[in-house]
Amino acid sequence: MNSGSVATRKPNLLAVSFAYPPLAYPRSIQVSRLLNNIQFETTLICADDPSARMDPTIGPHTNGNLRLVHVPVRASAITRLQNRIAFRLSPRLWNRWNRTPDQYGGWKTAVLRAVEGLSFDDSNRPRVLVTFSHPLVDHVIGIELKRRLKLPWIAHFSDPWTDSPFLHLDSYTLARNLELERKTIEGADRLVFTSQETVDKVMSKYPESLRAKTRVLPQCYDESLFAQPPHQQGSVIVRHVGNFYGNRTPEPLFKALAATLTMHPGHLQDVRFELIGAHENIKESAMLQELPAGLVSVKPVVDYQESLNLMSSADGLLVIDAPAEISMFLPSKLIDYIGAGRPIMGFTPTGAAASVIRALGGWITDPQPSDSTVEVFCEFLSYLKNSKTAHEPWGDSSVRTRYSVRRIAAEFESIVAELG
């Protein structure tokens, strides 16, 4: 890649993020939001992957401090053939190739070559390296760039690596990933996580001295992207916006609805629920089919800006998580809910998301039904009916400010300044 135009920018940061707009990944949204709201000049290495789903509503506008270097994602003919043979003959072997740490291992070589082609002099040389996961190949690239460039390194995690409950690996592949994680934890100068619960879980495997590297930096929302909600008459509309995957299903909602219909059916009069996302298989759920027709609608995925509009125009919003003793996850969807300023109820375990919803003034119940589930659910529905005409932003203002893009960008700048 011709790097002449990049070299004139005097970047402070060299960043690597596979995910960046218009690639339609949740990580694309958060990385672009952060880097476009900091004052440091930045050269960002990101992926050019025409096979990925695109969403032009999450980009590609950039501020004057950010220059992009798009590195194509290509698999050689030999690699594609090896993958096909491995998948047919040995799914375990295929799994090892594509999950150490992920299927983008081939992108590493292309990125290292692109970085070698960048020319910097003393006046514009990057002062800090930043890598953003997921995918985790970004941190594997960071291990090598740290060795080559001798820059202080910030490894920014959206989700845990080997501690994710959604990760199912054989012992060999898990050991390989643990080794890569260890190299990242030991080699990076700062480790940024989105919740304290994630810090506690991930760092429990490492010496206490390494905790000094950790910082908690949540996801953020951009208030300018949310439209003023229209004044609506008619039914109360409660929405869940986002995908279900792994152990995360809408069953906690379906169970709460069935129990409410039995115990307090009046609370569901003139209330409608919408599940918006890539989960067509939910329509086949036996629990959903047992509910009254029209009570729950399953609708397809929408582009990012439309998802924000749907959040803003809802009367209430739902977070539905998988059962767990403690949940590490602080989903970006919840942070966008805060930006929408609509009342939130979480079917979520004790942990990061529950703490934020409770601090906002929202409603919490565990995904596993309990004696209090219907009571809390009915309190939420009653609030929505009584406040339907109120359109000022909902939620404790100090908590909402905590997750604003200006606040989080300033905190990230402070982390960079520790090293630069």
Sequence and secondary structure as in RCSB ss.txt:
>XXXX:A:sequence
MNSGSVATRKPNLLAVSFAYPPLAYPRSIQVSRLLNNIQFETTLICADDPSARMDPTIGPHTNGNLRLVHVPVRA
SAITRLQNRIAFRLSPRLWNRWNRTPDQYGGWKTAVLRAVEGLSFDDSNRPRVLVTFSHPLVDHVIGIELKRRLK
LPWIAHFSDPWTDSPFLHLDSYTLARNLELERKTIEGADRLVFTSQETVDKVMSKYPESLRAKTRVLPQCYDESL
FAQPPHQQGSVIVRHVGNFYGNRTPEPLFKALAATLTMHPGHLQDVRFELIGAHENIKESAMLQELPAGLVSVKP
VVDYQESLNLMSSADGLLVIDAPAEISMFLPSKLIDYIGAGRPIMGFTPTGAAASVIRALGGWITDPQPSDSTVE
VFCEFLSYLKNSKTAHEPWGDSSVRTRYSVRRIAAEFESIVAELG
>XXXX:A:secstr
   HHHHTT  SEEEE S  TTB  HHHHHHHHHHTTSSS EEEEEEE TTS B GGG     TTEEEEEEE   
 HHHHHHHHHHHHH HHHHHHHHSSS TTHHHHHHHHHHHHT    TTT  SEEEEEESSTHHHHHHHHHHHHH 
  EEEEESS STT TT    HHHHHHHHHHHHHHHHH SEEEES HHHHHHHHTTS GGGGGGEEE    B GGG
        SSEEEEEES   TT  SHHHHHHHHHHHHH GGGGTTEEEEEESS GGGGG HHHHTS TTSEEEE 
   HHHHHHHHHH SEEEEE    SSB    HHHHHHHHHT  EEEE  TBHHHHHHHHHT EEE SS  TTHHH
HHHHHHHHHHHTTT  S  S HHHHHHTBHHHHHHHHHHHHHHH 
